[in-house]
Amino acid sequence: MADVELPRTINQLRLAAGAARTGSWAMPVIDSKASIRSCYEPLGPVCVFGPNNFPFAFNSASGGDFAAAIAAGNPVIAKANSSHPETTRRFAALAMEAIEQTGLPAATVQLIYRTTHEDGERMVSDHRCGATGYTGSRSAGLALKAAADAAGKPIYLELSSVNPVVLTPAALAERGEKLVDEFVGSVLMGAGQFCTNPGLVLVVKGEASDKFVASVAEKFAAATPGTLLSPAVTKSLGRAIETLVGAGAKLLTGGGEPLPGRCARANTWMSASGKQFLADPEIFQTEAFGNASLVVVADDVDQLVAIIDSLEGNLTGCIYSKTDGDDSDYDPIAFALAPKVGRLLNDKMPTGVAVSPAMNHGGPYPATGHPGFTAVGIPASMIRFAKLTCYDNVRDSRLPWLLQDKNPTGKTWRCIDGEWTTR
């Protein structure tokens, strides 16, 4: 936690602070001839629902949604996750200290604990709510979305993702054992409790893929299962495995009852044929959140592409291709996969999300509620919690500082009469 999550949290807070200081995130645009100016401005109170798996970096009182909303100028109502309420309370207390030191309004950060589903729906649909950021289960998120949509309130959701990893025949033939190690390390990291965990692997039938599937099974069986976040996660993972096996997936290793004495399940590796998957793609995309994954073995590359065409939206999609020379299978696979994901990776597992302005931690539904936004990556993530405001013939002294003729900071990039400049 101290070596990974804390530095990440501090980094994204600093990036948010820098964006708030310069104001460039607001994309100020000035048309001096028409006397029209525009920029993004705060929406109003933002409700943030944090997940259970990242108590620092995605915390409702310290994480990415919180940082983006605050930096955009909004007060935040943080909903503490019941898995780590004391951690959230501590972050909120630190935020209150900063509020007092800087003279911000006392209600800039507010914290609430466990609520009923009905109260959560009332909060996101309240006329005073500017927008909501949510990371969590699909069922709870969609209930909140229905309430917010009915009230015309923006809500940005991160819901579920199986993060398909495609291994081309040439890649497996070239470095199959290395890919086994990369995949096993990725899927078992943190007991598989990353939103970018590779829960679906696509290969083409053949000797190299057979060896890959068998080697993964051996390594899964030999590895000590990690600890899951809670009894609820343990039960949910068990239900997902039962659903997949009940649909016809073959259990290669793992499954069974929870391990005695702790929240844990055996590392689980399942397989299905391309024909099985295409017969019922929805059920075979059941998210098994935890140390489990499903491999689908296609008859050929054409069937593999058909499987990709049947996928729901995902946060990430990976293609492992031949590194020594060109791989003719890459282009048709990438053409099918790119529209299905928010982040396309080549020869790299998806686990982990870099805090970078270029990062997109989003994707088509049901990965998120809208494919045009990201939950990670400042300044882009700030736009979710802002409204575009146009000022027509408003006197300079009455304009927001970003749009006044004199640039107060000298560091803010502004579009003035079609030219981006810091003047």
N, C-alpha and C positions, 0 to 999 in steps of 0.2 A: 504493500500500500504506500509506504513512505517513499519507495524508490521509483514507483511507476505512476500511480494515480495522483499523488500530491504534486509532483512537478508538472504533470499535464494540466491539472486544475489551475495551478498558479500561472502557467504559460497562457492559457486561454483567457484568464482574467486580465492579464497584462495586455494581451492583444486587444481585448474589448476596451480597456482603458485608453489605449493608443488611438483606437478608432473614434472613441468619443471625443478625444481632445482635438483631433484634426477635423472631424466632421465630414471627411471625404466619402464615408459610407453612404451619406444622405444624397449623393449625386446631385449637387446643386447645379442648376442649369439657368443661364441668364440670356435672354434675348433683349438686348438693350434697345434695338430699333422699335420693337413692338411693345416695349415696357412690360414684358411678361417674364416672370421668374418662378422657378419651382424647385422643390426639394422634398425629401422624405422627412417626416416629423413623427413624434411619439403618437401612439394610438390611445393610450390610457392604461389602466391597470391590466397586467398580464398574469394569468393564472398558469402556474407551472407544476406539472405532475411528474415527479422523478421516478425512475425505475428502481428495481431492487438490486440490480447487478453491478452498478457503479456508484457507491455511496459518496464519492468525492466528485468525480469528473462529470457525472450527469445528475448530481444532487439538485433538488429543486431550489436550494438556497445557496448554491455555489457553482453549479455546473454550466454546461454550454447554453442551454435555454435561458437560464437565469442571467448569465453574463451578457448574452445578446439583447435581452429585454431591457436590462438596466442601462447598458451602453447606448441603446436607442432612446433613452430618456423616459422609460416607463417605470412606474412602481410595480412591484412583483408581489403576488400572493402565492406563497410557496406551499404546496401540499406535500407534507412529509410522507415518505414511504414507510409503511408499517414494519419493514424489515430493518430499518436503521433510524428510528425516530430521534434518538439521542444525538447521533452524528449531525442530523439536520438541525436540531436545536442549537448545537454548538456553532454551526456555520451561521445560523440566523443571529446568534448573539454577537458574533464577530462583525457581521454586517451592520448590526445596530451600533456597535462602537464606531465604525467608520462613518455612519450616518451622523452621529453626534459630533464627531470631529470635523466633519465637512459642512455642517449646518444644513443638511438636507432635511426635508420634512420627515417627521418621525414615522409616518406610514409608508415610507418608500419601500420597505420590506416588511411583509407580514407573513406569519406562519400559522398554518392550521395542521391538525393531525388527522387521524382516521375519521372519515366521513361516511355517511350512507351513500349509496349510489344515487339516490334521489337528490341529496344535497349537492353532490358533485355536478349533477346535470343542471341544477338550479344555478350554481356558481358560473358555469361556462356560458349559460344562456342569459345571465343577468344583463340588463341594459347598460350597466356601468362597466362591464367587462370589455376590454379592448380586443383581446385575443387570448388564445390558450396554446401552450406547448405541452405535449403529452408523449411519454414513452412508456409502453407497457403492453398488456395483453390486447389481442385484437378485439375480443368481445367487449371489454370495458371501454376501449377506445372508441369503438363504433357507437356505443350507447351515448358517450359524451358528444361524439360528432353529430348524432341525430338531434340532440338537444341544442347544440350550438348552431347547426344549420337552420333549424326551425326558427331561431331567433336572429338569423343573419349575422352571426358572429364568427370571425375567422378562427379555425382551430387547426393546428399542425400536429400530425400524428406520426409516431413511429410504432408500427404494429407487429409485423412478423416478416421473416425472411429465411429461406432455406439456402440462399447463396450458392447457386450451382457452380461446381468446378468441373470443367471439361478437360479430359486428358486425351489428346489425339493419339491415334495408333503410332505415329512416328515418335512422339514424345515418350510413350511407354517403352517402345523398342530401344530408344536411345539411352534412357536413364530411369528405368522403371523402379529400381530399388531406392534411388534417391527420392523419387516422388512419393514412395511409400513413407519414408521418414518425414518428409515435409508435411504430408497430409496428416499423418498420425499426430505429429507435434501440434499442428494447427487445431485439429478437431478435439483433442484432449486437453488443450490449454485451458486452465481455469474451469476444468470439468465441462467444457463446451458451452459455458454460459456467457458467450459473447453474441451480440446481435448480428455479427458478421461471421458466425461460426459456419463452416462448410457442412451443411446438413444433407447435401445432395451431390453425388458424383456421377458423371456421365462418361461412359467408355464404350468402345466398340469391341464386340466379341472377337477373341483371338487368344493366342498363347500368351502374349505379353499382358493382356488385361486379366486373364485367368490367374497369372502369377501375382499380379498386383492385388487382386481381391483376396487371394489366399494369404499373402504376406501381411496385409492389413489385419486380417482376422487373427493371425498369430500374435502380432504386436498388441492389438487391442486386448487379447486374452492375457498377455503377459504383464501389461501395465497395471499399476495400482489405480483403481478408480478414485477420482478426485471427490471432494466434498461439495455437495449441492447447497444452494443458498438457504433453503428452507424445506420443511415438510411439504409445503404446497408445491414447490418446484419438483420435488421427488415424485409426488403423486401425478403431477401433470406430465412428466417425462414418461412415467409408466403407462399412462393412458395413451400417449402418442405412439409408443412402441406397440401397444396392443392393437391400436387402430391400423397401423401399417402391416403388422403380421396378419391381422384378421382380414386385410384386403388382399393378401396373397404374397406379401414379401417373405422371403426366406431368411430365417434367423441364422446367421453364420456364427455369431458368438454373442454372449451377453443375454439380455432380457431377464426374465425372472423377477423375483421379489426384491424389495429394497435390501441393502446389506444391513446386517444387524448392528445396532449401537450407534449409527450415525446417519445423516442424510446423504445417502449415496446409492447408486445403482451400478451394476457391472457395465463396463464399456461395451456398447452394443453396436454391432455391424450387421446390416441387413442388405439383401439384394433383391432385385426384381428385373424382369426382362423388359426390353423396350415395348414389346407387344402388351404386356400387363400395364405398363405405365400409360400408354396411349389409350387403353380401354377405359381408364378412370384416372386422368391426370390430377383431378382435384384431391382425391383421397391420398394419392401417393406424394402430394406436396404438403401433407400434414407436418407442421413444424415440431420436431422433437428437440425441445430446448434443453440441452445438456450434452452429456458425453455419448452421443449416438449419431449415426449417419447411415444413409441409404445409398447404395450404388445401383445404378440402372445400366444394364448391359444391352446396348443397341445391336441390331443385326449388321448395320453398316452406317456410314456417315450420313446418308440420306435420312435414315430413320432417326439418327441422333439429332439432326436438324429439325425434324418433325417434332421430336420431344421438346426441344427448346421452344419451338413455335407454340407449344401448348402450355408453357410455363406462365405463372402469375408474375407480377412485378416483384423485384428483389432489390435489396440494397446493393449487392455486389454480384458479379459474375466473373469467373476466372477461366482462362484458356491456357493450358500448358501445351506448348508446341515444340517442334524440333528446333534446337538451338544451332545445330551445325547445318546451315543452309536453309532454304525456304521450306515451308510446310504448306502444301497446296490445300490442306483441309482448313487452315486458319481462316481464310477470308469468308467462306460460306457460313462457318460457325459464328464468327464475329458479327457478320451481317444480321444473323438471326438473334444473337444474344444481346447486342448493344441496346436495342429498344426495350429490353426487359429489365434493365438494371440501371442504377444510378451511378455505379462505378465499375468500369471494366478493367480487369487486371490481366496481364500477360506474364506467365511464368512466375507467379507470385501468389501465395495464399492470402485470403482476404482478412484474416484475423487481425484485429487492431485497426484503429482509425487515427491517422496522423492529424495533429492540430496544425492545419495549414490553410492559408487563404484559398488555395486551389482545391481543397477537399470538398467532395460532395458526399455527405452522409444522408442520402435520401434515395428516392426511387419511385417507380410507378406503384400504384395500389396492388396488393395490400402492404407492401413494404412501408409506405407512408400514405397519408391522405391526399397528397398532391405531389406530382413529379417535378414541379418547378422550383422546389426549395430544399435547403439543406439544414440539418440540425448542428453541423460542425463546419467551421470555416468562416472566420470573421474576415471581411465584413458581410459576406453574402447572407449569413444566418440572421443578421440584424433586420434585414428587409421584411422578414415575416411579421415583425412587431412594429411596423411603421405604416403611415398613410402618406400618399403622395399629395402634397398641397401646392396649388398654383396661386401665385400672387399677380394680379393683373392691375397695372397702373397704381400700385401701392407705393407711397413715399419711402425713400431709402431708409429714413430713421425708424420707420415702422416695420421694416422687414426683419426676419430672422437674421442673425449675424452672418450666417453662411451666404446670404443673398445680397448683403449690402455691398455697395460699390468698393469699399475698402475691405480687403481681406485681413481680418484681425490677426490671424496666426501666421500668415505667409506660407503655411504648409498645406493648406486645403486645396486639393485639385477641384477646379470648377470649370464647367463648360460655359465659356463666354462667347456668344455669337459664333458658335460652332467649333471653337478651339478650346481644347483642354489645357488649362494653365493654372499656375499657383498665384497669379497676380490678383 
